Amino acid sequence: MEPPRKMAALQEIEPVNKDREKAENAMPLDIRRDALIEAALSFGARGGLAMRTYEINQELDRQTSFLDKIYNFRSLLVAVPSGLMVEPPVISEAVDAMIIEGDGQSAAVSDRIYNINRNAKIVAAARDWRDYLQRDWGEVKDPPELLMPQDDEEREIWEEKVAEGWKNGYEQADETFEADLARLVSDFNGMVRYRKLLAQGMVSPPYANQVDRGVTGGGYEMRIGDRAIQLTGKPQLISGHSQWKPANR
């Protein structure tokens, strides 16, 4: 992937024909100044976002082998008939949770609270950490020539605001990556947590049923060996603690 333009390249951008732009696109100075500032901030922000995202993707490429081993979603899938797989639920855990109700007149305290945030579903392939962490914001397109700096005074404003926008976009890319990483960790750990709770008898397994329908269709489409696979029972948390098993150490 070709790297995005650096900040200096965005600051040095010029219209193709300054004289023509000045003559044909004149506007009141105060309006033009505000528009110039807005264009420079946006241009810089898009540039900073693209550059930092490119840097993050480069680092992810260097860590591919490590990330493939750490976030191996395939190892968490459950096989069902016809070569399909079931993706396990994502279960969250809150420790020492407290809920205050009734304007502070009552409270509920729990050692742990488990929630099935997303239940099991049939999938054709496992998730991939790349789907979470790798982003592409596309090419940073130039602003309209009308909004490019026309003289030294505008050039000074342009360079300052492009730098300001660049900083904002760069920080936004970091914040976006941190949020994406948190979502990846939460989903993966939630599926691992399901496997642990399943082993302890604290959650039920998914159940899938296959119906062989033989030959179906006709006319312009016919299916041979047609089979329907359906989840007939989704995992549920089991509150009957008499069925629980001790955790493996």
C-alpha angles and dihedrals in degrees: 000000000000113000118246121251117280122245093258090058091054091048093051097050116130136187116257093239115022097182094050092047091050093050099042101036105039114150136170110293097237092050092046092050092052091047091048092051092048092049093048093049092049093044092049093046092052090047094049091046092050094046096048091045089052090051091049091050090050090053091047089053089055090051097045098115092048094047092046089058097042098045101038101157091172091069089060098053122107118223119234130179123296094032095289125132136218118225109219123238123271108238123190126205128208117192123209091000122186131191120190116201141173097041091304095313096114139021140190120213124191132183089216137001121197123196130184098223095177124011132221120289139178114258135179094214140014124261119261128216087228090068088062104038110029115082135171120197094186130230119337101235122207119254118248112288088241088069097047120104114274103186142014094276093052090043090058092050091045095053093047095049095043088055091049092049091045091056091050093049092047091053091045090057090054092048091048091050092049090051091047091048092049090052091049093050092045094051095044095045089045090058092045088050089054091055091051093048090046090055089051093050092244095121132032124242124245117261123211129191127201123206117195107217098177113204116002138171126031138188105057097356132039129177121205119199090012114184132181120211119192135174103240096178127029121203116271132185113256114222095183098101092189086077095052122110128210116265117256113249 
